[in-house]
Every structure is written in C-alpha cells, then in structure tokens.
Amino acid sequence: MDQRRAGRLWYGWLAVGCALIAGYAVLPQDHWVSWVYYDGFVAVAVAAVVLGVRHNRPARARLWYLFAAGEACWFGGELIFAYYYLTGDDPYPSPADALFVAGYPLLIAAMFLLIRARRHGRDWAGLIDAGILTTALVMLAWTYVIAPLTAATSMGLAERTVAMAYPAGDLMLLVMATRLFTTRGARTPSYWALSLALVLVTVGDSTFTSLVSLDENYLNLLSDVFWLGSFLAWSLAALHPSMVELSRIHPEQRTRLSRTRLISLTGAALLAPAMLAFHGITAADHIPWVVIAAGSTVMFLLVLVRMHGLAAHAQRQADQLKALARSDGLTGVANRRTWDEAVARMLTTAASTGSAVVVALLDVDHFKRFNDTYGHLAGDTLLIDATAAWQTGLRPEDLLARYGGEEFGVLLPGVSLADAVRRIDALRAVTPFGQTFSAGVASWDGREDPTALMARADQALYAAKHAGRDRVVAAESPEPHPVPPQTLAGLPPRGAGERIPLLPR
C-alpha cells in the first residue's frame, strides 16, 4: 500500500470515527443498542491498533502491542459491565473493574518504553520539567479526587481501593504524557494523536467521577464521548505511517526551554497559589495546606535546579565560543589572532624581566603539490596530523599557531636561539606522510616590535626555502638601521620559492 493510499484511508477512518461518535450521542442511553454500538466501536478501534502495527512495522512493535493489550483489557471490562447492567445485576467491585484497572499498567509500561526509546542517555532538564508538571498534577489529583475518596466512610475497603485505583491510574498516564511532552523527539501526527488519547481518557474518567452535580444521563453521555474519542485517537496514532518515527532517538537531545514549555512550567508553578486562593474563597476552613505546601516546596526546588542547569549550560556555551574564537577551526591549534596577542604579551613581559623570546615560522614544503596529487581532504589531514605531531615535541609553555594556510608559528619563551633551532629541527623528523617543512627562527633583540621580529623570522624562512627547503635557518641579528635593498637582492620574492622544482630530502 503506497503512502498516498494509506493517507486517504487514515483520513477516512478519522472522518468515519468522528461521525460514529456523533451518532452515538443521539442514541437512547441505557439501551442495549447503545451498549452494542459502544462496544462495537471499541472493538474496531482496538483491532485498528493491531492492524496499524502490522502494516507500519515499527522498530519497537512491542510497545504498540502493549497499548493494544491495555485497550483490550478495557474492552473486556466494557463487555462485562454491559452484561451486568443489562441483566440488572450491578456488583461493585466486579470483574469488569479488575479488567479496567489491569489495563493501566499495560498502558503505562507502553508509555515508559516509548519515552525510553526516544532519548539517549539522561535528560536531566526534561526530567526536572516533568517533575514540576507532575507535582502540579499530583496536587490537583490528591486535593480534588483522591483525598475525598480516602475520606469516604460509606464505602468499604475493597470499594475504596478500586475507586482510588482509577484516578491513580489516570494520574500515572498523565505523568507519562508529561514526560513524553518534555522529551525531545518527532512531533508527528501519530505523536499528537497519542497525546490526545491520553488526555481524553483522563478527562473522561474525571468527568465520570467528579462532576456529580450534573444530570446523570448527561454525565454518562459526556464521559462516553470522551472515552470513545480516546479509543479513536489511539487507533489513529497506530494507523498513521509516522508512528514508526515516535520511537526513534532525536538527533538533538538537549532539552530547550521553549516558549510553550516556559508557559507550561509557569502555569504549574502558579497552581499552588491559585488553589490557595480558590479554597480561601470557597472553603476557608478546609484548606489542604499540607499538600499545597509540600507541592509548592518541591516545585520551587525543581525550578531552582532547572535555572541552575540553564545558567551552567549558558556558561559552557560561552566557554566553548571563547575557545572557538581563539583556535583554528581545522587543526585546533591557536589561530592568527591568538598568536598576535600572545607575541605582543610575551614581548611586554620579556621587556620587564629580561628573559629571552624566540619565534619560528614553519611552512610545509610543496603543500600545493600534495593537495593536487592526493586531494584537499588529504591536505587537511596532513595539517591536522602535522600539528598534533609537532605539539608532542613542544613544551607546555610553547605556543603553536596556524599563521596562515600551510604556515605555522611557534613561540618559544625562555630559550636561546641555538636551543630553539634544535627544537624546531627535531620537529622535522615527526612530520607525517613523509612530508617536510622549512622554518625560519628569530630571537628578539629586546627592542624591536612584534612586526619587526616576525619580519626577520619570515626572511629566515625564505632563506630556508631558497637554500633547498627541508631545513631550519636562524635569522641574523637585526641591523641598527634599515637593511638596504641590495642586501636582499639574492633572495627570491615572496612566493617564488613555490616555483622551484621538488628537491629530494
């Protein structure tokens, strides 16, 4: 079945399902026709989940079969409940309640497997956000649903246990939905259908158990519509082709604090004072201060941890950007800007302490020929491996920087010119791929500025190239006056050395 036909069938089932739910609303309630209609719709929806899994073949089909198993338990409970209701026998608790309650662990397990499949490693930010939203849900459920049930003295222990199992199961489903919301992953039509199913089933249960002041027939009908909508949404989530993407790890695992998430967290944090205000207005003598105080404390601490995590992440990003701005993007060594700052700073320090400073310029021999022969990717690899090898022969206080192209600078503080020449010459032996470099070395005279010092090292580098490459040349001491042009008449112009034929090492 092609994607276009599958899409038409999906939209067709969506339209038919909505029409069937609307048709159920006009049927006479508490009649065998409405019971058959309801149970038939649920049976088709559960079968559609299995059909969707078999057709789309997701990588983690087990979790979808757990969804189907949980809904099948609820379907079985509906059949038993319908039998008791139509025969006039309505025991409570009954086997129907056992099946209804048994469906919750299966659905919760399916949600757990889905959430775990969508992430890699620990997502502390998402866990904290889920904890904030979960705390708010627990406060609501305990205050308005679970606590009244625990205080109900008219029910026996078994009745009270079953009555509390339903809101507890709904609460766990909402907790899982919250964790799904706070986990990075694909937001596909299947994702939204699954989220809608979780919301509708909890709203249906809450409507059935909480809105007792409404007319009973209207209340039952409203709950049934919500429940039918949840079964339809589950089947739509399984039938849509995008369901295979739900259990895939998202490439970006860092949880962002988006506007929607920020609004959700803000609403959760404001829930406690809103509940206090509501109880203060409607029931000032019966404020559940223990639950609200505990929930407020937990949410405050979680928000504090979340803000600390955001601040730490922002600092890490700032440090990374600072490091990137001062390093070469290819080789990872210092860039030209860092080199210029380091040389100027080192000369300023040496002027006050009288220590020696030596700079060297290294140029990879025949780099263009290497690129033309082996390709630019191989040329990049040569530069990366060469800088890594050279750094092993330098001291921690030495600085290796990419000066430009295939040219590199080495700053050697506190060494003599002869010692620096030996150190640089030793680096030639570790240059990878059998390649060589030419180098010029200059020692600071204690007076010249960085530009003049680098110019002497540059002249020595050209002298090394002109002499046949694969060697280190030390620059002569600077002249007290500018060097006459005829002094440099024997040296080739800038770049001319690249046109000299390749000489053997």
C-alpha positions, 0 to 999 in steps of 0.5 A, a space after each residue: 500500500 503506497 503512502 498516498 493510499 494509506 493517507 486517504 484511508 487514515 483520513 477516512 477512518 478519522 472522518 468515519 470515527 468522528 461521525 460514529 461518535 456523533 451518532 452515538 450521542 443521539 442514541 437512547 442511553 441505557 439501551 442495549 443498542 447503545 451498549 452494542 454500538 459502544 462496544 462495537 466501536 471499541 472493538 474496531 478501534 482496538 483491532 485498528 491498533 493491531 492492524 496499524 502495527 502490522 502494516 507500519 512495522 515499527 522498530 519497537 512493535 512491542 510497545 504498540 502491542 502493549 497499548 493494544 493489550 491495555 485497550 483490550 483489557 478495557 474492552 473486556 471490562 466494557 463487555 462485562 459491565 454491559 452484561 451486568 447492567 443489562 441483566 440488572 445485576 450491578 456488583 461493585 467491585 466486579 470483574 469488569 473493574 479488575 479488567 479496567 484497572 489491569 489495563 493501566 499498567 499495560 498502558 503505562 509500561 507502553 508509555 515508559 518504553 516509548 519515552 525510553 526509546 526516544 532519548 539517549 542517555 539522561 535528560 536531566 532538564 526534561 526530567 526536572 520539567 516533568 517533575 514540576 508538571 507532575 507535582 502540579 498534577 499530583 496536587 490537583 489529583 490528591 486535593 480534588 479526587 483522591 483525598 475525598 475518596 480516602 475520606 469516604 466512610 460509606 464505602 468499604 475497603 475493597 470499594 475504596 481501593 478500586 475507586 482510588 485505583 482509577 484516578 491513580 491510574 489516570 494520574 500515572 498516564 498523565 505523568 507519562 504524557 508529561 514526560 513524553 511532552 518534555 522529551 525531545 523527539 518527532 512531533 508527528 501526527 501519530 505523536 499528537 494523536 497519542 497525546 490526545 488519547 491520553 488526555 481524553 481518557 483522563 478527562 473522561 474518567 474525571 468527568 465520570 467521577 467528579 462532576 456529580 452535580 450534573 444530570 446523570 444521563 448527561 454525565 454518562 453521555 459526556 464521559 462516553 464521548 470522551 472515552 470513545 474519542 480516546 479509543 479513536 485517537 489511539 487507533 489513529 496514532 497506530 494507523 498513521 505511517 509516522 508512528 514508526 518515527 515516535 520511537 526513534 532517538 532525536 538527533 538533538 537531545 538537549 532539552 530547550 526551554 521553549 516558549 510553550 514549555 516556559 508557559 507550561 512550567 509557569 502555569 504549574 508553578 502558579 497552581 499552588 497559589 491559585 488553589 490557595 486562593 480558590 479554597 480561601 474563597 470557597 472553603 476557608 476552613 478546609 484548606 489542604 495546606 499540607 499538600 499545597 505546601 509540600 507541592 509548592 516546596 518541591 516545585 520551587 526546588 525543581 525550578 531552582 535546579 532547572 535555572 541552575 542547569 540553564 545558567 551552567 549550560 549558558 556558561 559552557 556555551 560561552 566557554 566553548 565560543 571563547 575557545 572557538 574564537 581563539 583556535 583554528 577551526 581545522 587543526 585546533 591549534 591557536 589561530 592568527 589572532 591568538 598568536 598576535 596577542 600572545 607575541 605582543 604579551 610575551 614581548 611586554 613581559 620579556 621587556 620587564 624581566 629580561 628573559 629571552 623570546 624566540 619565534 619560528 615560522 614553519 611552512 610545509 614544503 610543496 603543500 600545493 603539490 600534495 593537495 593536487 596529487 592526493 586531494 584537499 581532504 588529504 591536505 587537511 589531514 596532513 595539517 591536522 596530523 602535522 600539528 598534533 605531531 609537532 605539539 608532542 615535541 613542544 613544551 607546555 609553555 610553547 605556543 603553536 599557531 596556524 599563521 596562515 594556510 600551510 604556515 605555522 608559528 611557534 613561540 618559544 619563551 625562555 630559550 636561546 636561539 641555538 636551543 630553539 633551532 634544535 627544537 624546531 629541527 627535531 620537529 622535522 623528523 615527526 612530520 607525517 606522510 613523509 612530508 617536510 617543512 622549512 622554518 625560519 627562527 628569530 630571537 628578539 633583540 629586546 627592542 624591536 616590535 612584534 612586526 619587526 621580529 616576525 619580519 626577520 623570522 619570515 626572511 629566515 624562512 625564505 632563506 630556508 626555502 631558497 637554500 633547498 627547503 627541508 631545513 631550519 635557518 636562524 635569522 641574523 641579528 637585526 641591523 641598527 638601521 634599515 637593511 638596504 635593498 641590495 642586501 636582499 637582492 639574492 633572495 627570491 620574492 615572496 612566493 617564488 620559492 613555490 616555483 622551484 622544482 621538488 628537491 629530494 630530502 
